[in-house]
């Protein structure tokens, strides 16, 4: 199983970024996917999750209405569209799945919101 995160960067408050997670090595279309984020010194925080078919999503209250999780099963990709970014969205963002009762994480991509 491999998850490769990309798309992070430096953005001004109010800006947008789209994160991508490229998955391989498992039956991607059969598993839910999740984005987490982590700030140094704090626990990882669940940001958004999406069902295997992409028909069910759930978001942290802090990002509802601003972030959108999506997936393209044919491409084995998961995305996180982040709009109206705030300073407090600064973190390393990780793609995650639970497969074969084991946790699998991407390497993380840094998002920095700064003026």
N, C-alpha and C positions, 0 to 999 in steps of 0.2 A: 504494500500500500504506500502510495506517495501522494502527498498534497503539497502543491507549490503555490505559495501566496505571492501576489504581485499587485502593483498599482498604487502603493503608498507614495507619500511625498509631502512637500511643504505647501500649505494652502492658507490663504487669508480667511479670517472669520467671515462666514456667509458664503464661502465658496463650496465647491463640490469636488468629489473624487469618486472614482469607481474602482473598487478592489476586485481582484479576480483570484480564483483558486482553481488550479488545474489538478484534477484527480486521475489516478491511474492505479491499476493493480487489484481492483475489486469491482464487484457488480454495482457500479455507481448508481444506477437508476433504481436500485432496491433499498437505498439507505438515505435517511435524513442527513442533512448537513447543517452545520452551525458555524457562525462567526462569534468569536470571543475577542476581547481586548484586555490589555494589561498595562497598567501604569507601574513604574518601578516602586517597589515597596507595598504594593497592594495585590490582592487576589485577582485572578482572571475573572472578568465579568462577561456573562452571556450577553451578546448584543442582539442576535437574531438567529432564528432557526427556520428551516424549511423542510417540508416533508419530502419523501422520495419522489412523489409525482409532481411536486411543486404547487400543489393546490392548497396547502395549509402553511401558514407562516405565523411566527410569533416574534414579538420585539420587546426589548427592555423599554420600560416607561421613558427612560431618558432619551431614546432615539425615535420613538413612535412619531410618525408623521414627517420625519426627516430622512430616515434610512429605508431602503427597500432591498430585501434579499430576493434573489431569483436564481434559477438554474436552467441550464440547457443540457438535458441528459444525453442527447446525441453527441455533444461535444465534451461531455464529462467536465463541465465547468459550473462553478458557483460564483455568483457576483454579489457584491454589496455596493449599491449606489448610495452615496452619502451626500446629502444636500444640506444647505444651511448649517454648515459646520461651525462648531463653537470651540473655544479654547479647551474646554473640558473633554472634547473628543480626542485630544492628543493622547496617543497610546500606540502600542504595538498590537496589530490586529492579526488574529490567527484563525485559520480554517480548521475545522474539527469534524471528525466522524467517529462513531463507535461501530467497529466492524469486528465480527468474530469475538465479541466480548472484550476487545482491546481498544484502547483509546489511540487515535491517530491524529497528529497535529501537523499543520504546516509549519514552515520555519518562521513565519511572521513577517509582516510588512509594517514599517513605521509610518504613522500618520502624525504630522505635526501641524497644528493650527496656530498660526502666529501672524501678527501684523508687522 
